[in-house]
Structures are given as structure tokens and as C-alpha cells.
Amino acid sequence: MNGSEPMTGEPLALDLLNTLPYTAQGAPTDHLADAAGLRAWLALEGERLPAAGAGAVEPDDAAAVREVRAYAAAAVAAVRRGERPPASALRGLNDAQLAAPAVRYATWDGDAVVVEDRRPGTLGSRVAAALAAEVAGLLADPDIRKVRECEADDCTMLFLPAHPRRRWCSAARCGNRARVARYYQRHKGEDT
């Protein structure tokens, strides 16, 4: 797995969890370890996180998002196993949303009323609240039981397969490496 950039494109709640992948050595690579990491991840997520809005990313912002990620990891893992999520995880997700509740803000654009969700507070509390809401939505979605972990030996990425035979987080990231490794194993003895 390439640890230089987090995987994106899954449901936002899974993209959040995928910001802390583990390497083959078992050590995590935290893409949200600091303000720069959060800024880079928010840039990758683009339009999917309007709560990020403008403004500088501070160290406390990254800490707020990492806290939501920890609650999400505990809750998602339990629900994927068909178990009750820890009450502390659900409480943490709810508290994050309450810290920056969404307001349906109405404005006139010259032709029609436009409504957008706006959240008060710091960038960190806004992003944490939006992510906690995404996680809550995933937890309530019956598709959460379909969430899989990549089958590559050195990858812990989660994904929601569009096709039931999907085995890897991505063909480019892990699928090709697995196919090359199998090919190498099959042909290893032929070269001697």
C-alpha cells in the first residue's frame, strides 16, 4: 500500500477511517497527524466536505477530527460484526454533531432561493460535526454489513464494494500488487 496519500472515493465515513492505515510492519500512518495532514486531506475531499469552508487549519482542528475518527472506528467495527457499538463511541459522535449543528441557511441568488448547510464554530468543530453525521448515516445504513477490509496482506483500507467480487481497496493500489505477487510465486521455480 502506498502510504503517501490516503485513499478517497469511498463513502466519506470510510475515507475518514482510511486516513489511519496500517503498514505491513503494523505501524499506523496517520494522515491526520497534524494540521498540514488535515489540510491535505480536506483538499483531496474537495466538495464532499463543505463544512471545511475557508480558514486556516489549526492543530486543534486535526485533534477534533482524529477524535471523531476514533469514535467512528470503534462504532463501525462493532456494527460490521453485528454487535452493539460502544455507548461512548455513539455519545462522542453525537457530541461532535452538537458542537456545530447544521443550519439550513437560505439565501436568494437572484433567481431562486438557495439552501445550504452551514455550521458554526471552528474549522475543526465544523469538519468533525460533518464527519460525525456521515458516520452516523453509515452506521444506520444496512450496507454497513457489506463494508470490507482490503484482502491485500499489508493493507487495512475499508471499502464498500459496488461489485460483490471486489477484494481490494483499489486495483491500482493493491489488486495489481497481489496479481504480480501471485504471478511471481507461480513462476519462481521456472527461472532456475
C-alpha positions as CSV (number, residue, x, y, z in Angstrom):
1,M,0.0,0.0,0.0
2,N,1.3,3.4,-0.8
3,G,1.3,5.4,2.4
4,S,2.0,8.8,0.8
5,E,-1.7,9.7,0.1
6,P,-4.9,8.5,1.7
7,M,-7.4,6.6,-0.4
8,T,-10.5,8.6,-1.2
9,G,-13.7,7.9,-3.1
10,E,-15.5,5.6,-0.7
11,P,-18.3,6.9,1.5
12,L,-16.9,9.9,3.4
13,A,-17.1,8.0,6.7
14,L,-14.9,5.2,5.3
15,D,-12.5,7.8,3.8
16,L,-12.1,9.2,7.3
17,L,-11.3,5.7,8.7
18,N,-8.8,5.2,5.8
19,T,-6.7,8.1,7.0
20,L,-5.1,5.8,9.5
21,P,-4.0,2.7,7.5
22,Y,-1.5,0.2,9.0
23,T,1.7,-0.8,7.2
24,A,3.0,-4.3,6.8
25,Q,5.0,-3.8,10.0
26,G,1.9,-3.0,11.9
27,A,2.6,0.7,12.4
28,P,-0.1,3.2,11.6
29,T,0.4,6.0,9.1
30,D,-1.7,8.9,10.4
31,H,-2.7,11.2,7.5
32,L,-4.3,13.5,10.1
33,A,-1.4,13.6,12.5
34,D,-1.2,17.4,12.2
35,A,-2.7,20.5,10.7
36,A,-0.8,20.0,7.4
37,G,-2.2,16.5,7.1
38,L,-5.7,17.6,7.7
39,R,-5.3,20.4,5.2
40,A,-4.1,18.0,2.6
41,W,-6.9,15.5,3.2
42,L,-9.5,18.3,3.1
43,A,-8.1,19.3,-0.3
44,L,-8.5,15.7,-1.5
45,E,-12.1,15.5,-0.4
46,G,-12.9,18.8,-2.1
47,E,-16.6,19.4,-2.5
48,R,-17.6,16.5,-0.3
49,L,-16.9,18.5,2.9
50,P,-18.4,21.9,2.5
51,A,-18.2,22.3,6.3
52,A,-14.4,22.8,5.9
53,G,-15.1,26.1,4.2
54,A,-12.3,28.7,4.3
55,G,-9.9,29.4,7.0
56,A,-6.6,28.2,8.4
57,V,-6.3,24.7,9.8
58,E,-5.0,24.7,13.4
59,P,-3.5,21.8,15.4
60,D,-6.7,21.6,17.5
61,D,-8.8,21.1,14.3
62,A,-6.8,18.0,13.4
63,A,-7.3,16.7,17.0
64,A,-11.1,17.2,16.8
65,V,-11.2,15.2,13.6
66,R,-8.9,12.4,14.9
67,E,-11.3,12.2,17.9
68,V,-14.3,11.6,15.6
69,R,-12.2,9.1,13.7
70,A,-11.5,7.1,16.9
71,Y,-15.2,7.1,17.7
72,A,-16.1,6.1,14.2
73,A,-13.5,3.3,14.2
74,A,-15.0,1.7,17.3
75,A,-18.6,2.1,16.2
76,V,-18.1,0.9,12.6
77,A,-16.0,-2.1,13.7
78,A,-18.8,-3.2,16.2
79,V,-21.7,-2.7,13.7
80,R,-19.8,-4.6,10.9
81,R,-19.5,-7.6,13.3
82,G,-23.3,-7.3,14.1
83,E,-22.6,-6.0,17.6
84,R,-23.8,-3.1,19.5
85,P,-21.4,-0.1,19.1
86,P,-19.8,1.2,22.3
87,A,-22.1,3.8,24.0
88,S,-19.0,6.1,24.4
89,A,-18.5,6.0,20.6
90,L,-22.1,6.9,19.9
91,R,-22.0,9.6,22.5
92,G,-18.8,11.0,21.1
93,L,-20.3,11.1,17.5
94,N,-23.4,12.8,18.8
95,D,-21.5,15.3,20.9
96,A,-19.3,16.2,17.9
97,Q,-22.5,17.0,15.9
98,L,-24.0,19.0,18.7
99,A,-20.8,21.1,18.9
100,A,-21.5,22.5,15.4
101,P,-25.1,21.7,14.4
102,A,-26.1,22.2,10.8
103,V,-28.4,25.1,10.0
104,R,-30.3,25.1,6.7
105,Y,-29.2,28.6,5.6
106,A,-31.5,30.2,2.9
107,T,-30.3,32.9,0.6
108,W,-31.6,34.5,-2.6
109,D,-29.2,34.1,-5.6
110,G,-31.1,36.4,-7.9
111,D,-33.3,33.7,-9.5
112,A,-34.3,31.4,-6.6
113,V,-33.8,30.6,-3.0
114,V,-30.7,28.5,-2.4
115,V,-30.3,26.5,0.7
116,E,-27.0,25.2,2.1
117,D,-26.0,23.6,5.4
118,R,-23.8,25.9,7.5
119,R,-22.2,25.0,10.8
120,P,-21.0,27.5,13.4
121,G,-17.6,27.2,15.2
122,T,-14.0,26.5,14.4
123,L,-13.0,24.7,11.3
124,G,-12.2,21.6,13.4
125,S,-15.6,21.5,15.1
126,R,-17.4,22.1,11.8
127,V,-15.5,19.3,10.0
128,A,-15.8,17.0,13.0
129,A,-19.5,17.5,13.1
130,A,-20.0,16.9,9.4
131,L,-17.9,13.8,9.6
132,A,-19.8,12.5,12.7
133,A,-23.0,13.0,10.8
134,E,-21.6,11.0,7.9
135,V,-20.5,8.2,10.2
136,A,-24.0,8.2,11.9
137,G,-25.5,7.8,8.4
138,L,-23.2,4.9,7.6
139,L,-24.0,3.2,10.9
140,A,-27.7,3.3,10.2
141,D,-27.3,2.1,6.6
142,P,-27.9,-1.6,6.1
143,D,-25.0,-1.6,3.6
144,I,-22.6,-1.2,6.5
145,R,-22.6,-5.0,6.7
146,K,-21.2,-5.1,3.2
147,V,-18.1,-2.9,4.2
148,R,-15.0,-4.9,3.7
149,E,-11.3,-4.7,4.5
150,C,-8.9,-5.0,1.7
151,E,-7.6,-8.6,1.2
152,A,-4.0,-7.5,0.5
153,D,-1.7,-8.7,3.2
154,D,-0.3,-5.3,4.1
155,C,-3.4,-3.2,3.7
156,T,-6.2,-2.3,6.2
157,M,-8.3,0.0,4.0
158,L,-12.0,-0.3,4.2
159,F,-14.3,-0.1,1.2
160,L,-18.0,-0.6,0.2
161,P,-17.9,-2.9,-2.8
162,A,-20.0,-1.9,-5.8
163,H,-19.5,-5.5,-7.1
164,P,-19.7,-8.5,-4.7
165,R,-16.4,-9.9,-6.1
166,R,-14.3,-6.9,-5.3
167,R,-11.4,-7.9,-3.0
168,W,-9.1,-5.0,-2.8
169,C,-9.4,-1.3,-1.8
170,S,-8.4,-0.5,-5.4
171,A,-7.0,-2.3,-8.4
172,A,-4.1,0.2,-8.7
173,R,-3.2,0.2,-5.0
174,C,-3.4,-3.4,-4.0
175,G,-5.0,-5.5,-6.8
176,N,-2.1,-5.2,-9.2
177,R,0.4,-5.9,-6.5
178,A,-1.5,-9.1,-5.5
179,R,-1.6,-10.3,-9.1
180,V,2.1,-9.6,-9.6
181,A,2.9,-11.4,-6.4
182,R,0.8,-14.5,-7.4
183,Y,2.5,-14.5,-10.9
184,Y,5.9,-14.3,-9.3
185,Q,5.1,-17.2,-7.0
186,R,3.8,-19.3,-9.9
187,H,6.9,-18.7,-12.0
188,K,9.6,-18.5,-9.3
189,G,10.8,-22.1,-9.9
190,E,10.8,-21.8,-13.7
191,D,13.8,-19.5,-13.9
192,T,16.2,-22.0,-12.2
